[in-house]
Amino acid sequence: MGGMNGGGPWGEGCYMGGAGWGWVFLILLLAGIAAVVVALVRLRTAGRGEQSPGAAGRPSARQILDERFARGEIDAEEYRQRVRQLEDR
């Protein structure tokens, strides 16, 4: 067994000598837990916020309208008019 100097059952300084690897393990464990939490939050919030693409991965009518306005294919007045039409549906 260990001596009276508190070296533990594995010899003198075992606890202090192995502490460096203990910190590495602790950091990896905390990083793993954080990754799981982030993944769960992303799964729970999927589909919230901005409109997601419609069925079969197609963009929604609003997304198409936004893109056309951004590209300059329609002017501001036409954009506002069409947004109102979409909202009235």
C-alpha positions as CSV (number, residue, x, y, z in Angstrom):
1,M,0.0,0.0,0.0
2,G,1.0,3.6,-0.1
3,G,3.2,5.2,2.4
4,M,2.3,7.6,5.2
5,N,3.1,10.6,2.9
6,G,-0.3,10.4,1.2
7,G,1.0,9.0,-2.1
8,G,-1.9,6.8,-2.6
9,P,-2.0,3.1,-3.4
10,W,-0.1,3.5,-6.7
11,G,2.9,5.2,-5.3
12,E,4.2,8.7,-4.6
13,G,2.7,11.5,-6.6
14,C,0.4,9.4,-8.7
15,Y,-2.5,11.7,-8.2
16,M,-0.6,14.9,-9.1
17,G,1.4,13.3,-11.9
18,G,-1.8,12.1,-13.7
19,A,-3.7,15.4,-13.2
20,G,-2.6,16.7,-16.6
21,W,-4.5,14.0,-18.4
22,G,-7.4,14.4,-16.1
23,W,-7.8,18.0,-17.3
24,V,-7.7,16.9,-20.9
25,F,-10.4,14.3,-20.3
26,L,-12.5,16.9,-18.4
27,I,-12.3,19.4,-21.3
28,L,-13.2,16.7,-23.9
29,L,-16.1,15.6,-21.7
30,L,-17.4,19.2,-21.4
31,A,-17.0,19.8,-25.2
32,G,-18.9,16.6,-25.9
33,I,-21.7,17.6,-23.6
34,A,-21.8,21.1,-25.2
35,A,-22.0,19.5,-28.7
36,V,-24.9,17.3,-27.7
37,V,-26.8,20.3,-26.2
38,V,-26.2,22.4,-29.4
39,A,-27.4,19.5,-31.5
40,L,-30.6,19.1,-29.4
41,V,-31.4,22.8,-29.6
42,R,-30.9,22.9,-33.3
43,L,-33.2,19.9,-33.7
44,R,-35.9,21.4,-31.5
45,T,-35.8,24.8,-33.3
46,A,-35.7,23.4,-36.8
47,G,-38.4,25.0,-39.0
48,R,-38.9,28.0,-36.8
49,G,-38.0,31.6,-37.7
50,E,-37.7,32.4,-41.4
51,Q,-39.9,30.5,-43.8
52,S,-38.4,27.2,-44.8
53,P,-38.6,25.8,-48.3
54,G,-41.9,24.2,-49.1
55,A,-42.7,20.6,-50.1
56,A,-40.0,18.8,-52.0
57,G,-37.4,21.5,-51.2
58,R,-39.0,24.1,-53.4
59,P,-38.8,27.7,-52.1
60,S,-42.0,29.4,-50.9
61,A,-43.8,32.1,-52.9
62,R,-42.5,34.7,-50.5
63,Q,-38.9,33.6,-50.9
64,I,-39.2,33.7,-54.7
65,L,-40.7,37.2,-54.4
66,D,-37.9,38.4,-52.1
67,E,-35.3,37.0,-54.5
68,R,-36.9,38.7,-57.5
69,F,-37.0,42.0,-55.7
70,A,-33.3,41.6,-54.6
71,R,-32.3,40.9,-58.2
72,G,-34.1,44.0,-59.4
73,E,-36.6,42.1,-61.5
74,I,-39.5,43.9,-59.8
75,D,-39.7,47.4,-58.3
76,A,-40.7,48.3,-54.8
77,E,-44.3,49.1,-55.6
78,E,-44.9,45.7,-57.3
79,Y,-43.1,44.0,-54.5
80,R,-45.3,45.6,-51.8
81,Q,-48.4,44.8,-53.8
82,R,-47.5,41.1,-54.2
83,V,-46.6,40.8,-50.5
84,R,-50.0,42.1,-49.6
85,Q,-51.6,39.6,-52.0
86,L,-49.7,36.8,-50.3
87,E,-50.6,37.9,-46.8
88,D,-54.3,38.1,-47.8
89,R,-54.4,34.4,-48.8
